[in-house]
């Protein structure tokens, strides 16, 4: 049970502004299958391979991608840069 559930705020719009940053804003609107390249905070280069966007969770700020056939899950706030390859 999360903090919000314990206080009765279960409505998704309560989480609307939780995830901050440019990458979060872009990924909130991305469609499944969109191919992207990302740079993580603290990094200086894009990942070698393109990532296929799967979903965005506004409650946790987690973004799920597919990388080499496996799920790759990251907090969108840890993404420093994003490049849309195809949508």
C-alpha positions as CSV (number, residue, x, y, z in Angstrom):
1,X,0.0,0.0,0.0
2,X,1.4,3.4,-0.9
3,X,1.3,6.6,1.0
4,X,-1.5,7.9,-1.3
5,X,-3.6,4.8,-0.9
6,X,-3.4,5.0,2.9
7,X,-4.7,8.6,2.7
8,X,-7.6,7.9,0.4
9,X,-6.2,9.6,-2.7
10,X,-6.4,6.9,-5.3
11,X,-7.4,9.0,-8.3
12,X,-4.8,9.1,-11.1
13,X,-5.0,12.8,-11.5
14,X,-3.4,13.2,-8.1
15,X,-0.2,11.8,-9.6
16,X,-0.4,13.9,-12.7
17,X,2.4,16.3,-11.6
18,X,4.5,13.9,-9.6
19,X,7.0,13.0,-12.3
20,X,9.1,16.0,-13.2
21,X,11.4,16.7,-16.1
22,X,11.5,16.9,-19.9
23,X,11.9,13.2,-20.4
24,X,8.9,12.4,-18.2
25,X,6.8,14.9,-20.1
26,X,7.7,13.3,-23.4
27,X,7.3,9.8,-22.2
28,X,3.9,10.5,-20.7
29,X,2.7,11.2,-24.3
30,X,4.6,8.4,-26.1
31,X,2.8,5.6,-27.8
32,X,3.7,1.9,-27.4
33,X,6.4,0.9,-29.8
34,X,8.0,4.3,-30.1
35,X,11.8,3.8,-30.6
36,X,14.0,6.1,-28.5
37,X,17.6,6.6,-27.5
38,X,18.3,7.8,-24.0
39,X,21.2,9.2,-21.9
40,X,21.0,8.5,-18.2
41,X,21.8,11.3,-15.6
42,X,25.5,11.1,-14.9
43,X,26.2,9.5,-18.3
44,X,27.6,11.2,-21.3
45,X,26.5,8.9,-24.1
46,X,23.3,7.4,-25.5
47,X,22.7,3.7,-25.0
48,X,24.2,1.7,-27.8
49,X,20.8,0.2,-28.8
50,X,17.4,1.8,-29.4
51,X,14.8,1.1,-26.8
52,X,11.2,0.3,-27.6
53,X,8.8,2.2,-25.4
54,X,6.2,0.0,-23.7
55,X,4.4,2.0,-21.0
56,X,4.7,4.8,-18.4
57,X,3.3,4.6,-14.8
58,X,2.4,8.1,-13.5
59,X,2.2,6.7,-9.9
60,X,5.8,5.6,-9.8
61,X,7.4,7.5,-12.7
62,X,8.6,4.1,-14.0
63,X,9.0,3.8,-17.7
64,X,9.2,0.3,-19.3
65,X,11.2,-0.2,-22.5
66,X,12.2,-3.4,-24.3
67,X,16.0,-3.7,-24.8
68,X,17.4,-6.8,-26.5
69,X,14.1,-8.6,-26.0
70,X,13.9,-8.0,-22.3
71,X,12.1,-5.4,-20.2
72,X,14.2,-2.4,-19.0
73,X,12.5,-0.3,-16.3
74,X,13.7,3.1,-15.2
75,X,12.5,6.1,-13.4
76,X,11.9,8.8,-16.0
77,X,13.5,11.4,-13.7
78,X,16.8,9.6,-14.1
79,X,16.8,10.2,-17.9
80,X,19.0,13.2,-18.8
81,X,18.3,13.1,-22.6
82,X,15.9,11.4,-25.0
83,X,15.9,11.2,-28.8
84,X,12.8,10.0,-30.6
85,X,14.0,7.7,-33.4
86,X,10.5,6.7,-34.7
87,X,6.9,6.8,-33.4
